[in-house]
Amino acid sequence: MLRAILVLLLTFLAVSVAAARPRQINPIPFSHEPCSVLDGGPCTPSYCSVLEEGPCIPEIDYPYGQNLQLTIESVPSEADRAKYQRPDHDLNTIGDLFAALRSCWSPPSDNSRAGMQMSVRFSFNKSGGLIGPPRLTYATAGVPADTRTTYLNAINASLNACLPLKFTSGLGGALAGRPIAIRYVDNRELAK
C-alpha cells in the first residue's frame, strides 16, 4: 500500500515538474503554435501522444491550398521573371505546373484593356489534358461583352497551345480532377 502511494506521489511530482518547465516554441515556420496535451485550451490541428515529451507537432501550413490558385500577369515583375520560364523536363511539382501555365499565357493584342482581370477554373486528367473547357468565374466589372469574349478566347487558345502537359506519374495522379483557379491580370501599359 505504501509503495502504491509512493508511486502515485512520484508520478504526480513528475507531471507537475514537466508542466511547470517553460516550453520553447519557434513560431516562425508555422502560423500557429504547437500545443501540449497538458494545455488547457484546445489544440490546433496536430498529432501527438501522451507518451511523448514536449509539445505536439502541429500540422504544417503548406504554401498551396486544397484548391490550387495562381495569378498570371501579362508583364511579370523582374523578381518573378524566373517563375515564367517553362521547365525543360516533365512536370513533377506544383511549382513546375504553375511555371508551365505562366509560360503559356499570351494576352490578346486587339480589343485589350489595361487592368483587365479574368479568372477561370478547370481540372486536368492524369495524362495532362483538360477535363472540359475552363469555366469563367470572374471578369472585371463594367467591361463590354466583346472584350470579355476576347480575353476568354485568348485564355482558351493559350491553354490549348500548351496541352497536353507532360506530368510525371506521381503529379498526374495527385492532380487529376483537382480544381485549379487561375486569375489572369493584364497589367500592360496600353496606348489609348
Secondary structure, DSSP 8 states (H G I E B T S, - for coil): -HHHHHHHHHHHHHHHHHHHS------SS-SS----TT-SS---SEE--TTS-S--EE----SS-SSEEEEEESS--GGGGGGGS--SS-B-SHHHHHHHHHHH----SSS--TT-EEEEEE-B-TTS-BSS--EEEEE-TT--HHHHHHHHHHHHHHHHHH-S--B-HHHHHHHTT--EEEEEE-------
